[in-house]
Amino acid sequence: MQGRTLEFMKLLRILAVFSLFVTVQAQMKIPPETVQQWASVFSVQLRELTTKYSGSLLLQKKLKDVESIIKIVELDGDSLVKDYSDDIESMLGSKMKSVKRLAESAEDADLYHDFNATLQFDYYNSMLINTLDEDGNYVALGGEFPLEENEHFNNMPVNTQQSNIQIPTNVYNKDPNILNAIYNSEALNDVFISNFQKDPTLTWQYFGSSTGFFRIYPGIKWTPDSNGVAAFDCRNRNWYIQAATSPKDIIIMVDISGSMKGLKMTIAKHTINTILDTLGENDFVNVIAYTDYVRYVEPCFRGTLVQADLDNREHFKVLVEDLHVKGEAKIKEAMKESFRILNEARANGQGSMCNQAIMLITDGAMEDFESVFEEFNWPERRVRVFTYLIGREMTFAQNTKWIACNNKGYYTHISTLADVQENVMEYLHVLSRPMVINHDHDIIWTEAYMDTVLPNTKELFATKAQSLLLMTSVAMPVFSKKKETLSHGILLGVVGSDIPLMEVMKLAPRYMLGAHGYAFLITNNGYILAHPDLRPLYKEGKKLKMKPNYNSVDLSEVEWEDTEELLRTAMVRGETGSRSLSIRASVDKGKRPLYLVNEYFYTNIDDTPFSFGMVLTKGQGKLMFVGNVSVEEGLHDLTSPDLSIASEWTYCETDIDPAHRKFTQLQAAIRYLLGKEPDLECDELLLQQTLFDAVVTAPLEAYWNALMLNDRVEPGVETAFLGTRAGLMRIMRYAGVETRVAKNFLTPSDKLNLFTIDHFPLWYRLAVENTPGNFYYYPINDKGVKYSIATTAVTVSSEGKTAVAGAIGVQMSLDFLEKRFWAIAKQPSDTDCSNIDGVCPLSCESSDLNCFLVDNNGFTLLSKERNDVGRFFGEVDGSVMASLIKMGMFKKVSLFDYQAMCKNSHHHASSARPLLSPFYSIMALTRWFFSNALM
């Protein structure tokens, strides 16, 4: 999708246009020098006010005073990317060790356990724990299970001393196989706890059994869906499927002959969808329907295999839903076509280059098909054939069973929709046998995903950076080591652990990357794991929902300026290197374009399928100044009441020791500097810079307080603020919360204007891209609450280099600006009007005149119509905006959003157009103009 934003050429412009005509033929004119005079006077007053109430000159002077004792360093991107990737590799390596310990423990427990068909064993069922019956007694499998909220687990009530069991509703929770397997897995409890003690950054650890149960640590209360059903089956999860099998090429063959009508076809479609759900982005697939001829479900994929990513799987599901039965089944040609595709893929080095299988879904096979196998598959039997007999009829069961058994596959009979899930999963066990027999304990990593199973994920949607809500899982298969069953290749299940990507990305500190810099992770398929521009959610009404393809967004869809995909190709190949790109970025939800030159540095993460990338912006983004003060001096100013630091950044690691989790980052930093918590792991460079910034900015506190006490602050000047690269902020509230218009500005919920884990504040990013000392003015529309912000950058110089030290600004109400503006934007009452035809003297307060103040990007800062404030000026008056573009005062900037979602439009049943007013054609033309030029 293409969006267009307008960039203004100068800081502020005043536009005056008449909304009424004196006569039909004539239009009143305003002398240009009048508008120019108004603009000049207002500009001077505004600059004086913002300079005074922000204290920008004082801060710039204090920075000038310390230039002799600071050092400006140019960041070495190659060195930084290596350091950060090493840290990430070490972190992920510790997770892999934890999973290996779980796998060893699970296999040993099974080795020394003899199956007991009469085993009676009570365990904690996560759906039933702490549940009482009518008599006040705990229900079976639902005993007392202490739960306590834990910050490390997103404040969920958990039990860190015990794991518990979740079982899908369609699995009998006292089946002997289930009970024996649960009894075996009790041995994992001690390993779970031990792992967590060795690595306190671990989150969820779990074991998914091939019998269907799911053991999770720490133990939780499992919440069923709205129908009271536990639909979650661990065997359907990507981490389980990827660990249980190697990558695979799959051809799904479905019989759509006349005999498959009705329920049979419904079951067949469900079977196809279930098979598709077991595939991941490392697998390849195609779907063929056959009657008396061969038909590709997607003709564009004729004769080839496609990657089984989410988009392609969902595409196949839509097409399968439209299949209709007809004709007579001829399996032979369809089987030949399937073998040809798989053989060509293998010969050409395409597809997964691993397992290959054909899934035959039919209600019977009558032909002589032995010759096909002799020609294409025997004697090597490289392609396994799995057969699914659909319906209650068993007449052709022998034939379909013979096909599977003579091609190293598996035969299943599916007579109802309820049978589909369990029967489809059987093929995974067969494909895992070679791994089991060879004892290939391959560790797998999943693509990014959002765990909606856990209860409070929806609350996190609104409080965390979207791109960092995702997680990845590391998993490993668990095999039976018993000698008597070793040759059978029995998969016991899969162990795994979740790694929140937020924790991974914290290892690339925000302050080092600068205002526009960032770090990102991608998979070996080019899909994004973490990126600040990844938007996995969309809004539907008041609810945030996951986009259908949120975890298969390609790097080229976000870094779209990489038109030749050189960056993507290098990272997918796991190369180490760097690349420079001139890009068009945007801030403020795409409203405000920025021209940047980004330097990309990238490398692979060993023992994982991931590549790490990092961006530094040329110029101010690569230059950082370093200062030094004594701890005593810095601590005095760090404890000022107007000072705060970025709560989402890691100044000190508070998550390792549970005793430290109660501290905020500021509290932890102060306690560490005072020597009260010497065991805290802290970022020494960041703390040093924070202390220095606290000292340099301390005079602003006294300056702002003096304005409050000695010089009456004008009503409407509400907040002064500043921020530094170290994430330090100082805020002065000139107005109390009762009288303040912008009550939400710079509060904890105002994420856009705070230092967060994935971005600097909006006012900071806008300031650093403009001339230091010149204020940048822009309007804010916060859910109908409108106000304005003025912000500017401050710099520090040393040895011929100049670095941005921070940004400072002031927030004002619209009433304050309007009062000033209306007082200036009018001609004196004694103006000579003798030769003027029309309104005289001119005044912006007059109903005959419309005056607008427009910011650099074409958004309305002031207007008599308060509803116009914050709107794009082209929407307010398209004809004037078109003229401004023609005059060169604005220019179009094309931006692209490949993650946008198109809403389904609602059409009237009637194609007739309703009766129109005479202005319809004008409005239609205006809408066309905006949709084609000014969006």
Buried (B, 14 or more C-beta within 10 A) or exposed (E): EEBBBBBBEEBBBBBBBBEEEEEEEEEBEBEEEBBEBBBEBBBEBBBEBBBBBBBBBBBBEBBEEBBEEBEBEEBEBBEBBBBBBBBBBEBBBEBBEBBBBBBBBBBEBBEEBEEEEEBEEEBBBBBBBBBEEEEEEBEEBBBEBEBEEBEBBBEBBBBBEBBBBBBBBEBEBBBEBBBBBBBBBBBBBEBBBEBBEEBBBBBBBBBBBBBBBBBBBBBBBBEEEEEEEBEBBBBBBBBBBBBBBBBBBBBBBBBBBEBBBEBBBEBBBBBBBBBBBBBBBBBBBBBBBBBEEBBBBBEEBEEBBBBBBBBBBBBBBEBBEEBEBEEEBBBBBBBBBBBEBBBBBBEEEBBBEBBBBBBBBBBBBEBEBEEBBEEBBEEEEBBBBBBBBBBEBEEBBEBBBBBBEBBBBBBBBBBEEEBBBBBBBBBBBBBBBEBBBEEEBEBBBBBBBBBEBBBEBEEBBEEBBBBBBBBBBBBBBBBBBBEEEBEEBBBBBBBBBBBBBBBBBBBBBBBBBBBBBBBBBBBBBBBBBBBBBBBBBBEEEEEBBBBEBBBBBBBBBBBBBBEEBEBBBBBBEBEBBBBEBEBBBBBBEEBBBBEBEBBBBBBBBEEBBBBBBBBBBEBBBBBBBBBEBEBEBBBBBBEBEBBBBBBBBBBBBBBBEEEBBEBEBBBBBBBBBEEEBEEBBBBEBBBBBBBBBBBBBBBBBEBBEEBEEEEEBBEBBBBBBBBBBBBBBBBBBBBEEEEBBBBBBBEEEBBBBBBBBBBBBBBBBBBBBBEBBEBBBBBBEBEEEBBBBBBBBBBBBBEEEBBBBBBBBBBBBBEBBBEBBBEBBBBEEEEEEEEBEBBBBBBBEEEEBBBBBBBBBBBBBBBBEEEBBBBBBBBBBBEBBBEBBEEEBBEEBEBEBEBBBEEEEEEEEEEEEEEEEEEEEEEEEBEEBBEEBBB
